[in-house]
Amino acid sequence: MTVIELITSIRQHKKASLAILVLALLLGKIASVPFGMYGVGTFEGERNDILRRRNYLIGKLATTPQKIMEEMPGGMDEQFQGEWAMYSCSMFAVALTNIARIYPEQKEVSLGYVDKLIEIVMSSKIREYDRKRWWGEDALASLEGDHSHVSYLSILAWMMGEYKELGGGNKYDELYSRICYTLNRRMLDAETLNLPTYPDEPIYVPDMLVAVVALSHYAKLNHGSCQDTVNRWIEKAKTDWLDAKTGLLVSFLDNTGAQQIGDMPVKGSYSALNCYYLSLIDKSFAKEQYERLKHYFYQSSPISGLKEYHDRFFLFGMDADAGPIIANLSPSGTAFMVGSATYFGDFDVRRMYFVIE
């Protein structure tokens, strides 16, 4: 046996072992679901389960910027760790607001932790990833300037909107308005209403949707201010930025924000995230996009979940945004799809949550 044949044989054995390990983990998880679901289904059981999950995330995220960064995947560079930390904080802030809606007695608790999460996202440690990508320019120190910083500013504005919705005081009012007016101005100054997340990169449509969500939320809290920009972006999305094959919002636009990049695929994780954001802005458009997502990306067997790609197959892979892709399934895409399935009352899809949780 040659050295090349030996190496090939070792790699094949490693792949087979990994496949067996992953399959064993999946089967073990499926088998454990009935035990883990004991008590869930009653009002009290659901409440206890939600609060248990909240408390777990409080321990992971309502800490310090340094500890949050340490929780992020170690194999990623600082940029992606910063992004994941920021998105984790923002999604948890929204979850805390939703918990307060369902259980009003939790409002003060939610408000306190949303305030804590905003302070963490505003820390120099978390926003460092964005500063480095914008040639050392700090997003909050350059609101009068023209560089985008769209992802960081949108996330922060969205979180401040959640704080206000929970009944927070005027602690962030001035900065909240400045950020939203900055985003609004920069979008209107762009020919296509789209802004780059980073210099010389494509437009990432989910990042732009966060900006639209942030402005839409601000409009609801401030007598319609910035709503016209939201309406204009959504109308252009419906006519100019739909994938010809699937009818879904494209995942990437060229760096002018005008058109889809020919060789860039529509990603399941991005599309599921787009559906979630759209449900906060335009319910009918979100429902249409959800049905298309389900048609092209949802897989019910042998394992339920959302595929990362509808027209190709990956046994194992790692994506900086989607996370680990296992048998072409996207964990993050599946989680976001479950949110839309719940929102639209699609309980057949919703049930897959109990397998992937």
GIBELPE-V438109 format. One record per pair of residues at least 24 apart in sequence whose C-alpha atoms are under 7 Angstrom apart, sorted by the first residue. I is the first residue (numbers start at 1). J is the second residue. D is the distance in whole Angstrom. If there is no record, write none. Layout:
[[I J D] [I J D]]
//
This chain:
[[30 355 6] [33 354 6] [33 355 7] [61 89 7] [62 113 7] [62 116 6] [62 117 6] [64 120 7] [65 120 6] [65 125 6] [65 126 6] [78 129 6] [79 129 5] [82 126 6] [82 129 6] [86 121 6] [86 126 7] [89 117 6] [90 155 6] [90 159 6] [93 159 6] [94 162 7] [97 162 7] [97 166 7] [107 166 7] [111 163 6] [111 166 6] [111 168 7] [114 163 6] [115 163 7] [118 156 7] [118 159 7] [133 198 6] [134 198 7] [134 199 7] [143 179 7] [143 182 6] [146 186 7] [148 195 6] [148 196 6] [148 197 7] [149 197 6] [150 195 7] [150 196 7] [150 197 6] [150 211 7] [151 197 6] [151 207 6] [153 179 7] [154 210 6] [154 211 5] [154 214 6] [155 210 7] [157 214 6] [158 214 5] [161 217 6] [161 218 6] [180 215 6] [184 226 7] [184 229 7] [192 257 6] [192 258 6] [193 233 7] [194 257 5] [196 255 7] [200 255 7] [201 255 6] [202 252 6] [202 253 6] [202 254 5] [202 255 4] [203 252 6] [203 253 5] [203 254 6] [203 255 6] [203 257 6] [204 251 6] [204 252 5] [204 253 7] [205 251 5] [205 252 6] [206 270 6] [206 273 7] [206 274 6] [209 277 6] [210 277 7] [213 277 7] [213 280 7] [213 281 6] [216 281 7] [246 292 7] [247 292 7] [248 289 6] [248 292 7] [267 308 6] [267 309 6] [268 297 6] [268 306 7] [268 307 6] [268 308 4] [268 309 6] [268 333 6] [269 308 6] [269 322 6] [269 330 7] [269 332 6] [269 333 4] [272 333 6] [272 336 5] [272 337 5] [273 336 6] [275 340 7] [276 336 7] [276 339 7] [276 340 6] [304 352 6] [305 329 6] [305 334 5] [306 330 6] [306 333 6] [306 334 5]]
//
